Amino acid sequence: MTKLDSSASNTPEDSEKHSTTEVNENECSLHPPPSFAESEFHQIKQKQLKKRRGYALKWSSVPTRYPNLSSSFEFAGWGSTYYMEIEPSDLQQYDEKKQNKTTIGQWRATSIAGNDLIASVLYSIGPCAVQAGKYAPISMLLIALLMYPMKRIITEVATSLPLNGGTYNALLNTTTKTAAAIAACLSVLDYLATCVVSASTASAYLAAEVTLPEKLTPFVLTIIILIAFSLICILGLKESSTLTLSIFTLHSITLTAVIITSIVAWGKYGSQTLIDNWTQVPDPPGSNPVLLIAKGVCIGLLGVTGFESAENYIEDLKPNTFPKVMNNMFGFLVVINAPLTLLTTVLVPIPIIQANSATAVSVLGQYATGGSRWLRVWIMIDAVIVLCAGVLTGLIGAVGLVQRMSEDGILPKFFLIRNPVTGSYQYIVLAFLILSITLYAIVGGDTSSLSGVFAVAFLGSMSTFAVANILIKYKRDRLPRLVKVSLGTSLLVFFILLAALIGNIIIDPQIAEYFVIYFAVVLVVILIMLKRCWLWKLCYWLFDQMSFLHKFPQASHRTEQFIQGQIKKIRKNPIVFFLKTDEPHIMNKAIQYVKNNEDTGHMKFVYLYQNLDEIPEELEANHRMLDEVYPKIQIDLAIEYTQITNVHGMS
């Protein structure tokens, strides 16, 4: 990128002299020459502007909140105007980088999130039957119907803002950074619980069927699973997707075998068990079918976990792949969850399902084979494998989210360091692994608390998709997207998911207690990182107020310089905003957003053009005015020539 001109060409005398010349040539016949007073005023104005630009700071003499310390560090400096050219070599490097980037196709992408989705049926049918009894198939069918508009909502959000980060990215572009960070906490807890619960459930399944060595307890086995799949994730997304696709295919074959075997058994043994379940098993006292179905929906929604995960790696997908991924996952949900729940109530008595809720699908396999254990063992082996893949799903979702938050400055930049061999974000994976093992050790291997957190975090994350969809319609409705859902549909889905979240808490109030504890810990960590510049300024103010500390000049000076250095380090990273217009209220709106949401003292406006006459007339003048207005932000203007077509669409 070649700099054609710099701030030196941006002097007020040159620009206004040029405009005056044009006026004299084109309009001299229409306007009389200026009077002596007008000319004198013009000269005085130019001298004042030159004087300010020469040595004075755009800073106020009003006393600051730091009477004992210097506040000069808050002055960001004067902005400059640059004329740049995007050279063909720059575009060629961009194209080469884009072509060399590893992307994944439809079925590999489906397998990453889909493993979690189709594995969730293993632990959702039983609890759903516990709450809904014989009405469990109806609950599962209603959930499948609800996921159709949810699929469209997620697709609209993802295709309008196709960046990693899920609801965090969507809310970041429609509301404040703090609100987006809170939504990110829900997603972090969701992925964390996915990893730990999947790993511990897989080890429990294995321990129930296989005699393990004395030292290889389920606790130790869970940690081994977490470490093993973290290493697989470090190998890279492409390699991880190959493994997840293999597991996804194996699990699909297993569930197909279970469904076919169950249908054959239904034809062989008839519908007597189903009739007995509906006629001989009474509803619990004080309940009614509507209430039982509603409870089943609340619990059964955990059978669609993974539905929210694909957006967190959307940047790694091939173009126009995301809608296909969501269609695939909805198709598997419709074909598997409700039919398998129905077959369970057709072949297995309700009391037996409720007594074996953790292994309901395995029990179904045994009943479908007339008491033989071969299918049950097959299901157990498959369950261990696919639940381990759920660990990988959680890790990949977390990588996409943390990467996005690190790029936005909420989390440390070292998370963006890639592995030199595989290109994976190794430090994100390692940090998430340490956090998973730590929390698992804190609960002593008892994942009941994390399961409650999992339920609330998942439903909260799904609800924020509906909120993000509504906000995108209100604030960014002109963004192109592949799917568009009506506002009424978004509101309806949001209230249903919110009711399901509240319903889960009513069914098990202890869930709220566990969730608040874990959510508070994650929220405090993220808010500290988000508000770290404000926290350093608070420390600076407290140090200023402690007058007795200033009696030691050397120590006081060192402390002052250290805190100032930390603040400057945070504020040095620039924020770029692409302009389409020279309207000052648009430019000011962008500055206000940065001022309220970003810890930076440097902002760059960029305007792309192909012809000189495309550059708005007041662009430089308005930039200079706004740079004068905001002393705590250095505002640069880069006017860049490019050969890219549809420049304004790009900016």
MIMIGU-226206 format. One line per field, with one value per residue (C-alpha): x, y, z; residue number from 1. Coordinates in nm, 3 decimals. Each point is the difference from the previous one (the first is absolute). Example, Ala and Ser with C-alpha at 12.3 -4.5 7.8 and 13.67 -1.06 7.14 Angstrom:
<recs>
X	(1.230;0.137);
Y	(-0.450;0.344);
Z	(0.780;-0.066);
lumlo	(1;2);
</recs>
This chain:
<recs>
X	(0.000;0.167;-0.048;-0.068;-0.038;0.004;-0.120;0.228;-0.237;-0.285;0.092;-0.300;0.168;0.044;-0.347;-0.184;0.216;-0.100;-0.368;0.027;0.156;-0.290;-0.250;0.178;0.005;-0.352;-0.204;0.171;-0.271;-0.267;0.156;0.180;0.356;0.032;0.014;0.310;-0.154;-0.085;0.353;0.155;-0.222;0.104;0.371;-0.043;-0.178;0.280;0.269;-0.183;-0.039;0.366;0.104;-0.204;0.131;0.355;0.062;-0.313;-0.172;-0.371;-0.029;-0.203;0.138;-0.283;0.141;-0.009;-0.094;0.372;0.113;0.330;0.094;0.035;-0.296;0.195;-0.007;-0.368;0.081;0.008;0.166;-0.106;-0.150;0.137;-0.129;0.167;-0.043;0.075;-0.012;-0.089;0.247;-0.072;0.259;-0.205;-0.310;0.202;0.128;-0.355;-0.127;0.285;-0.066;-0.371;0.066;0.247;-0.235;-0.130;-0.378;-0.236;-0.298;-0.361;0.024;0.320;-0.154;-0.322;0.190;0.172;-0.322;-0.212;0.190;-0.117;-0.353;-0.053;0.189;-0.234;-0.280;0.196;-0.055;-0.321;-0.258;0.016;-0.035;-0.276;-0.190;0.052;-0.176;-0.253;-0.060;-0.198;-0.023;0.377;-0.034;-0.236;0.248;0.281;-0.218;-0.080;0.371;0.070;-0.271;0.150;0.343;-0.123;-0.044;0.306;0.203;-0.111;0.071;0.356;0.054;-0.116;0.230;0.298;-0.032;-0.058;0.315;0.212;0.275;0.107;-0.140;-0.366;-0.234;0.296;0.080;-0.365;-0.054;0.335;-0.126;-0.343;0.045;0.277;0.319;-0.095;-0.329;0.189;0.248;-0.284;-0.138;0.350;0.000;-0.305;0.176;0.321;-0.196;-0.190;0.319;0.173;-0.290;-0.023;0.362;-0.009;-0.346;0.072;0.334;-0.133;-0.312;0.215;0.224;-0.307;-0.146;0.330;0.039;-0.353;0.072;0.375;0.206;0.270;0.336;-0.017;0.197;-0.192;-0.304;-0.273;0.153;0.342;-0.153;-0.194;0.321;0.173;-0.287;0.019;0.377;-0.016;-0.264;0.170;0.312;-0.213;-0.141;0.353;0.072;-0.222;-0.360;0.030;0.143;-0.260;-0.281;0.127;-0.028;-0.340;-0.133;0.108;-0.167;-0.310;-0.030;0.045;-0.263;-0.245;0.041;-0.055;-0.319;-0.126;0.057;-0.187;-0.296;-0.024;0.034;-0.266;-0.241;0.046;-0.062;-0.313;-0.133;0.092;-0.131;-0.285;-0.111;-0.100;0.278;-0.099;-0.366;0.096;0.212;-0.297;-0.270;0.167;0.253;-0.184;0.111;0.168;-0.244;-0.073;0.115;-0.168;0.111;0.075;0.223;0.182;0.060;0.133;0.240;0.114;0.072;0.206;0.220;-0.005;0.147;0.336;-0.041;0.082;0.333;0.244;-0.262;0.161;0.363;0.054;0.009;0.311;0.213;-0.191;0.315;0.157;-0.286;-0.009;-0.223;-0.378;0.054;-0.158;-0.368;0.063;0.155;-0.306;-0.234;0.196;-0.013;-0.373;-0.054;0.190;-0.193;-0.336;0.098;0.159;-0.132;-0.380;-0.007;0.252;-0.198;-0.317;0.168;0.123;-0.357;-0.120;0.239;0.099;-0.240;0.003;0.108;0.307;0.092;-0.031;0.207;0.278;-0.020;0.376;0.017;-0.346;0.131;0.206;-0.307;-0.191;0.271;-0.036;-0.382;0.020;0.215;-0.226;0.233;0.327;0.286;0.186;-0.179;0.022;0.379;0.025;-0.195;0.227;0.315;-0.150;-0.113;0.352;0.145;-0.260;-0.002;0.376;-0.062;-0.225;0.317;0.146;-0.317;0.023;0.370;-0.048;-0.290;0.209;0.294;-0.217;-0.150;0.325;0.176;-0.265;0.011;0.380;-0.012;-0.240;0.234;-0.218;0.240;0.382;0.158;0.227;-0.305;0.034;0.344;-0.028;0.185;0.279;-0.063;-0.378;-0.120;-0.233;-0.055;0.190;-0.015;-0.378;-0.027;0.250;-0.172;-0.339;0.143;0.144;-0.331;-0.196;0.225;0.000;-0.378;-0.036;0.243;-0.180;-0.330;0.187;-0.118;-0.366;-0.136;-0.353;0.080;0.156;-0.298;-0.226;0.228;-0.004;-0.381;-0.032;0.303;-0.119;-0.354;0.136;0.231;-0.287;-0.216;0.268;-0.013;-0.364;0.094;0.284;-0.236;-0.244;0.280;0.139;-0.344;-0.022;0.356;0.157;-0.297;0.178;0.266;-0.037;-0.090;-0.104;-0.305;-0.238;-0.240;-0.295;0.017;-0.299;0.175;0.313;-0.204;-0.200;0.312;0.168;-0.291;-0.023;0.373;-0.022;-0.295;0.200;0.294;-0.225;-0.168;0.331;0.072;-0.347;0.048;0.338;0.053;0.356;0.092;-0.030;0.241;0.268;-0.047;0.035;0.327;0.166;-0.142;0.125;0.354;0.015;-0.167;0.244;0.301;-0.134;-0.112;0.344;0.158;-0.264;0.032;0.372;0.074;-0.264;0.144;0.349;-0.145;-0.174;0.333;0.159;-0.270;0.033;0.375;-0.055;-0.230;0.251;0.204;0.231;0.139;0.122;0.246;0.235;0.070;0.196;-0.245;-0.294;0.147;0.065;-0.354;-0.144;0.201;-0.089;-0.375;0.017;0.192;-0.265;-0.277;0.191;0.072;-0.371;-0.098;0.256;-0.186;-0.195;-0.362;-0.082;-0.331;-0.077;-0.185;-0.253;-0.083;0.138;-0.305;0.133;-0.282;0.090;0.369;-0.086;-0.227;0.291;0.227;-0.259;-0.030;0.379;0.015;-0.267;0.102;0.372;0.307;0.192;0.142;0.048;-0.264;0.038;-0.261;0.057;-0.163;0.050;-0.036;0.066;-0.043;0.104;-0.341;-0.149;0.170;-0.260;0.076;-0.023;0.176;0.331;-0.160;-0.237;0.283;0.208;-0.298;-0.068;0.369;-0.008;-0.310;0.145;0.337;0.010;-0.021;0.244;-0.216;0.176;-0.150;0.131;-0.126;0.098;-0.007;-0.096;-0.074;-0.260;-0.343;-0.304;0.211;-0.294;-0.154;0.328;0.038);
Y	(0.000;0.324;0.333;0.261;0.296;0.063;0.244;0.267;0.033;0.041;0.355;0.227;0.270;-0.232;-0.152;0.327;0.182;-0.262;0.036;0.382;-0.019;-0.207;0.247;0.294;-0.173;-0.136;0.241;0.337;0.116;-0.081;0.135;0.330;-0.014;-0.025;0.318;0.107;-0.122;-0.340;-0.045;0.104;-0.246;-0.277;0.073;0.010;-0.336;-0.156;0.135;-0.136;-0.342;-0.006;0.102;-0.275;-0.257;0.120;-0.059;0.001;-0.313;-0.059;-0.009;0.186;0.211;-0.117;-0.180;-0.379;-0.260;-0.051;0.308;-0.161;-0.190;0.078;-0.059;0.061;-0.372;0.037;0.221;-0.228;0.235;0.168;-0.207;0.001;-0.044;-0.256;-0.065;-0.364;-0.241;-0.367;-0.156;-0.310;-0.190;0.065;-0.144;-0.295;-0.077;0.017;-0.236;-0.245;0.000;-0.052;-0.288;-0.169;0.020;-0.337;-0.020;-0.286;-0.118;-0.075;-0.344;0.059;0.317;-0.186;-0.272;0.244;0.145;-0.299;-0.244;0.191;0.021;-0.368;-0.111;0.201;-0.249;-0.247;0.208;0.191;-0.276;-0.139;0.331;0.106;-0.324;0.062;0.336;-0.066;-0.374;-0.143;0.348;0.016;-0.059;0.297;0.218;-0.105;0.069;0.349;0.064;-0.107;0.239;0.282;-0.057;0.080;0.375;-0.017;-0.134;0.294;0.249;-0.127;-0.002;0.361;0.113;-0.194;0.101;0.367;0.015;-0.299;0.018;-0.244;0.062;-0.102;0.227;0.198;0.117;0.078;0.203;0.175;0.142;0.097;0.108;0.080;-0.194;-0.070;-0.163;-0.209;-0.107;-0.116;-0.210;-0.139;-0.117;-0.216;-0.151;-0.063;-0.183;-0.191;-0.126;-0.064;-0.210;-0.178;-0.113;-0.110;-0.163;-0.184;-0.132;-0.106;-0.163;-0.194;-0.128;-0.095;-0.199;-0.180;-0.073;-0.145;-0.261;-0.065;-0.091;0.265;-0.024;0.108;0.321;0.091;0.144;0.192;0.320;-0.075;-0.127;0.325;0.204;-0.230;0.052;0.378;0.000;-0.237;0.196;0.330;-0.134;-0.104;0.353;0.144;-0.208;0.240;0.046;-0.207;-0.298;0.041;0.011;-0.325;-0.173;0.152;-0.102;-0.360;0.000;0.169;-0.269;-0.280;0.147;0.052;-0.366;-0.104;0.201;-0.124;-0.357;0.072;0.156;-0.281;-0.273;0.172;0.032;-0.371;-0.085;0.219;-0.193;-0.330;0.062;0.242;0.312;-0.154;0.174;0.336;-0.062;-0.098;0.312;0.218;-0.186;-0.165;0.267;0.282;0.363;0.130;0.148;0.368;0.006;0.008;-0.086;0.365;0.049;-0.329;0.081;0.345;-0.155;-0.245;0.289;0.181;-0.302;-0.135;0.322;-0.130;-0.251;0.275;0.110;0.070;0.185;0.330;-0.100;0.024;0.381;0.007;-0.133;0.154;0.177;-0.342;-0.122;0.005;0.272;-0.053;-0.311;0.117;-0.022;-0.355;-0.091;0.128;-0.186;-0.322;0.032;0.073;-0.304;-0.230;0.145;-0.072;-0.352;-0.107;0.163;-0.029;-0.338;-0.157;0.128;-0.148;-0.338;0.002;0.036;-0.262;-0.273;0.092;0.047;0.357;-0.098;-0.179;0.304;0.227;-0.236;-0.011;0.358;0.035;-0.299;0.003;-0.059;-0.299;-0.148;0.051;-0.193;-0.293;-0.006;0.035;-0.314;-0.207;0.013;-0.054;0.231;0.037;0.321;0.141;-0.051;0.156;0.303;0.029;-0.001;0.251;0.220;0.016;0.096;0.261;0.158;0.038;0.181;0.234;0.113;0.093;0.191;0.206;0.072;0.112;0.225;0.150;0.060;0.199;0.208;0.074;0.082;0.259;0.149;0.021;0.181;0.251;0.060;-0.154;-0.289;0.009;0.008;-0.298;-0.223;0.090;-0.161;-0.297;-0.328;0.031;-0.353;-0.052;0.363;-0.068;0.240;-0.215;0.238;0.024;-0.379;-0.032;0.271;-0.162;-0.339;0.136;0.168;-0.320;-0.218;0.258;0.023;-0.378;-0.041;0.266;-0.191;-0.321;-0.179;0.065;0.156;0.056;0.366;0.047;-0.174;0.264;0.274;-0.171;0.011;0.370;0.110;-0.188;0.138;0.346;-0.019;-0.110;0.287;0.257;-0.111;0.111;0.328;0.056;-0.069;0.265;0.254;-0.065;0.071;0.325;0.135;-0.178;-0.090;0.105;-0.268;-0.270;-0.345;-0.330;-0.053;0.247;-0.088;0.213;0.200;-0.187;-0.333;0.124;0.130;-0.322;-0.220;0.224;-0.024;-0.379;-0.043;0.236;-0.199;-0.323;0.151;0.106;-0.341;-0.179;0.215;-0.072;-0.375;0.011;0.330;-0.101;0.062;0.376;-0.011;-0.187;0.216;0.329;-0.119;-0.111;0.287;0.256;-0.142;0.009;0.342;0.156;-0.129;0.133;0.336;0.052;-0.046;0.216;0.286;-0.029;0.351;0.147;-0.204;0.141;0.352;-0.074;-0.111;0.321;0.209;-0.187;0.048;0.371;0.028;-0.161;0.311;-0.171;-0.217;0.309;0.078;-0.249;0.165;-0.282;-0.277;0.227;0.082;-0.366;-0.097;0.285;-0.098;-0.369;0.060;0.248;-0.258;-0.265;0.240;0.110;-0.361;-0.084;0.317;-0.022;-0.255;0.184;-0.058;0.026;0.128;-0.004;0.310;0.032;0.365;0.328;0.067;0.113;-0.159;-0.342;0.050;0.125;-0.299;-0.233;0.195;-0.013;-0.379;-0.038;0.242;-0.193;-0.355;-0.013;0.068;0.176;0.345;-0.046;-0.022;-0.011;0.099;-0.169;0.113;-0.210;0.159;-0.071;0.349;0.329;0.155;-0.273;0.145;0.203;0.371;0.041;-0.321;0.154;0.309;-0.208;-0.231;0.296;0.136;-0.331;-0.054;0.337;-0.097;-0.321;0.062;-0.349;-0.169;0.044;-0.013;-0.070;0.008;-0.235;0.068;-0.305;-0.059;-0.353;-0.189;-0.217;0.030;0.083;0.203;0.145;-0.342;-0.123;0.288);
Z	(0.000;-0.117;0.177;-0.266;0.234;0.372;0.258;-0.145;-0.296;0.237;0.109;0.027;-0.211;-0.301;0.007;0.053;-0.255;-0.255;0.079;-0.010;-0.345;-0.127;0.139;-0.166;-0.335;-0.005;0.205;-0.030;-0.232;0.256;0.322;0.067;0.134;0.381;0.205;0.195;0.327;-0.147;-0.137;0.330;0.190;-0.239;0.057;0.380;-0.008;-0.204;0.234;0.306;-0.160;-0.101;0.349;0.164;-0.243;0.052;0.368;0.215;0.122;-0.058;0.377;0.255;0.285;0.225;0.311;-0.021;0.257;0.072;0.200;0.111;-0.317;-0.365;-0.233;-0.321;-0.078;-0.089;-0.297;-0.302;-0.252;-0.321;-0.277;-0.354;-0.352;-0.225;-0.368;-0.070;-0.290;0.027;-0.239;-0.212;0.205;0.316;-0.164;-0.130;0.351;0.133;-0.272;0.063;0.373;-0.061;-0.240;0.236;0.298;0.113;-0.037;0.068;-0.197;0.076;0.161;0.195;0.141;0.077;0.182;0.240;0.143;-0.103;0.223;0.303;-0.143;-0.079;0.312;0.224;-0.068;0.213;0.315;-0.083;-0.065;0.354;0.189;-0.242;0.079;0.374;-0.027;-0.277;0.038;-0.291;-0.155;-0.062;-0.380;-0.021;0.188;-0.234;-0.305;0.125;0.052;-0.360;-0.123;0.210;-0.151;-0.352;0.066;0.227;-0.292;-0.212;0.279;0.044;-0.377;-0.030;0.281;-0.134;-0.366;0.076;0.216;-0.113;0.263;0.270;0.345;-0.014;0.193;0.133;-0.353;-0.077;0.318;-0.043;-0.330;0.131;0.361;0.250;0.050;0.362;-0.106;-0.255;0.268;0.225;-0.286;-0.049;0.363;-0.074;-0.300;0.195;0.271;-0.268;-0.165;0.331;0.127;-0.335;0.029;0.363;-0.005;-0.326;0.125;0.342;-0.151;-0.247;0.280;0.207;-0.294;-0.045;0.371;0.012;-0.267;0.030;0.304;0.010;0.182;0.361;-0.057;-0.315;0.175;-0.189;0.142;-0.150;-0.324;-0.042;0.029;-0.251;-0.247;0.042;-0.060;-0.298;-0.190;0.080;-0.171;-0.299;-0.016;-0.001;-0.312;-0.193;-0.111;-0.316;0.185;0.276;-0.255;-0.155;0.336;0.081;-0.342;0.064;0.343;-0.139;-0.268;0.256;0.231;-0.286;-0.096;0.362;0.040;-0.337;0.117;0.325;-0.185;-0.258;0.265;0.215;-0.295;-0.078;0.366;-0.001;-0.296;0.166;0.354;-0.078;0.187;0.331;0.195;-0.150;0.090;0.354;0.036;-0.098;0.190;0.299;0.106;0.182;-0.008;0.317;0.255;-0.049;-0.360;-0.337;-0.356;-0.095;0.306;-0.059;-0.367;0.099;0.251;-0.265;-0.239;0.266;0.067;-0.356;-0.142;0.121;-0.282;-0.252;0.148;-0.278;-0.202;0.105;-0.061;-0.376;-0.010;0.215;-0.286;-0.292;-0.128;-0.060;-0.220;-0.377;-0.150;0.030;0.214;0.326;-0.107;-0.123;0.337;0.187;-0.236;0.054;0.378;-0.003;-0.222;0.237;0.294;-0.163;-0.109;0.330;0.319;-0.016;-0.187;0.238;0.300;-0.147;-0.060;0.360;0.132;-0.252;0.122;0.357;0.296;0.131;0.356;-0.140;-0.214;0.302;0.216;-0.262;-0.126;-0.045;-0.237;-0.160;-0.353;0.116;0.169;-0.326;-0.185;0.237;-0.032;-0.380;-0.023;0.225;0.301;-0.186;0.105;-0.330;-0.102;0.352;0.005;-0.346;0.125;0.305;-0.214;-0.239;0.292;0.141;-0.339;-0.095;0.345;-0.028;-0.327;0.199;0.177;-0.337;-0.093;0.318;-0.059;-0.360;0.099;0.280;-0.234;-0.241;0.281;0.188;-0.328;-0.080;0.352;-0.012;-0.335;0.160;0.293;0.270;0.057;-0.025;-0.346;0.072;-0.055;-0.370;-0.030;-0.235;0.012;-0.264;-0.130;0.009;0.004;0.294;0.290;0.246;0.298;-0.018;0.007;0.286;0.207;-0.054;0.093;0.325;0.083;-0.073;0.217;0.279;0.018;-0.026;0.289;0.206;-0.021;0.083;-0.313;0.080;-0.316;0.127;0.069;-0.342;-0.161;0.153;-0.125;-0.339;-0.018;0.086;-0.205;-0.308;0.014;0.080;-0.300;-0.225;0.133;-0.080;-0.364;-0.009;0.172;-0.247;-0.289;0.126;0.048;-0.348;-0.146;0.196;-0.040;-0.301;-0.215;-0.321;0.041;-0.268;0.130;-0.160;0.222;0.163;0.282;0.103;0.322;0.142;-0.047;0.177;0.295;0.028;-0.003;0.258;0.245;-0.045;0.072;0.296;0.137;-0.044;0.189;0.287;-0.011;0.050;0.305;0.142;-0.052;0.176;0.192;0.090;-0.365;0.056;0.294;-0.193;-0.306;0.189;0.160;-0.324;-0.205;0.254;-0.013;-0.381;-0.016;0.248;-0.197;-0.331;0.144;0.158;-0.342;-0.168;0.253;0.070;-0.133;0.233;0.289;-0.065;-0.005;0.329;0.145;-0.130;0.166;0.330;-0.011;-0.067;0.304;0.239;0.070;0.251;-0.284;-0.185;0.278;-0.167;-0.338;-0.167;0.090;-0.084;-0.341;-0.080;0.099;-0.204;-0.309;0.041;0.015;-0.287;-0.203;0.056;-0.107;-0.312;-0.091;0.004;-0.188;-0.281;-0.216;-0.272;-0.099;-0.373;-0.137;-0.374;-0.117;-0.280;0.057;0.136;0.216;0.341;0.202;-0.146;0.080;0.348;0.062;-0.079;0.235;0.276;-0.036;0.025;0.293;0.193;-0.088;-0.079;0.212;-0.273;-0.060;-0.375;-0.271;-0.376;-0.254;-0.337;-0.324;-0.315;-0.343;-0.367;-0.145;0.160;-0.052;0.223;0.310;0.196;0.013;0.378;0.098;0.106;0.158;0.211;0.100;0.123;0.194;0.176;0.074;0.176;0.202;0.150;0.169;0.152;-0.340;-0.287;-0.312;-0.330;-0.347;-0.271;-0.352;-0.200;-0.374;-0.100;-0.319;0.173;-0.156;0.216;0.241;0.191;0.046;0.141;0.246);
lumlo	(1;2;3;4;5;6;7;8;9;10;11;12;13;14;15;16;17;18;19;20;21;22;23;24;25;26;27;28;29;30;31;32;33;34;35;36;37;38;39;40;41;42;43;44;45;46;47;48;49;50;51;52;53;54;55;56;57;58;59;60;61;62;63;64;65;66;67;68;69;70;71;72;73;74;75;76;77;78;79;80;81;82;83;84;85;86;87;88;89;90;91;92;93;94;95;96;97;98;99;100;101;102;103;104;105;106;107;108;109;110;111;112;113;114;115;116;117;118;119;120;121;122;123;124;125;126;127;128;129;130;131;132;133;134;135;136;137;138;139;140;141;142;143;144;145;146;147;148;149;150;151;152;153;154;155;156;157;158;159;160;161;162;163;164;165;166;167;168;169;170;171;172;173;174;175;176;177;178;179;180;181;182;183;184;185;186;187;188;189;190;191;192;193;194;195;196;197;198;199;200;201;202;203;204;205;206;207;208;209;210;211;212;213;214;215;216;217;218;219;220;221;222;223;224;225;226;227;228;229;230;231;232;233;234;235;236;237;238;239;240;241;242;243;244;245;246;247;248;249;250;251;252;253;254;255;256;257;258;259;260;261;262;263;264;265;266;267;268;269;270;271;272;273;274;275;276;277;278;279;280;281;282;283;284;285;286;287;288;289;290;291;292;293;294;295;296;297;298;299;300;301;302;303;304;305;306;307;308;309;310;311;312;313;314;315;316;317;318;319;320;321;322;323;324;325;326;327;328;329;330;331;332;333;334;335;336;337;338;339;340;341;342;343;344;345;346;347;348;349;350;351;352;353;354;355;356;357;358;359;360;361;362;363;364;365;366;367;368;369;370;371;372;373;374;375;376;377;378;379;380;381;382;383;384;385;386;387;388;389;390;391;392;393;394;395;396;397;398;399;400;401;402;403;404;405;406;407;408;409;410;411;412;413;414;415;416;417;418;419;420;421;422;423;424;425;426;427;428;429;430;431;432;433;434;435;436;437;438;439;440;441;442;443;444;445;446;447;448;449;450;451;452;453;454;455;456;457;458;459;460;461;462;463;464;465;466;467;468;469;470;471;472;473;474;475;476;477;478;479;480;481;482;483;484;485;486;487;488;489;490;491;492;493;494;495;496;497;498;499;500;501;502;503;504;505;506;507;508;509;510;511;512;513;514;515;516;517;518;519;520;521;522;523;524;525;526;527;528;529;530;531;532;533;534;535;536;537;538;539;540;541;542;543;544;545;546;547;548;549;550;551;552;553;554;555;556;557;558;559;560;561;562;563;564;565;566;567;568;569;570;571;572;573;574;575;576;577;578;579;580;581;582;583;584;585;586;587;588;589;590;591;592;593;594;595;596;597;598;599;600;601;602;603;604;605;606;607;608;609;610;611;612;613;614;615;616;617;618;619;620;621;622;623;624;625;626;627;628;629;630;631;632;633;634;635;636;637;638;639;640;641;642;643;644;645;646;647;648;649;650;651);
</recs>
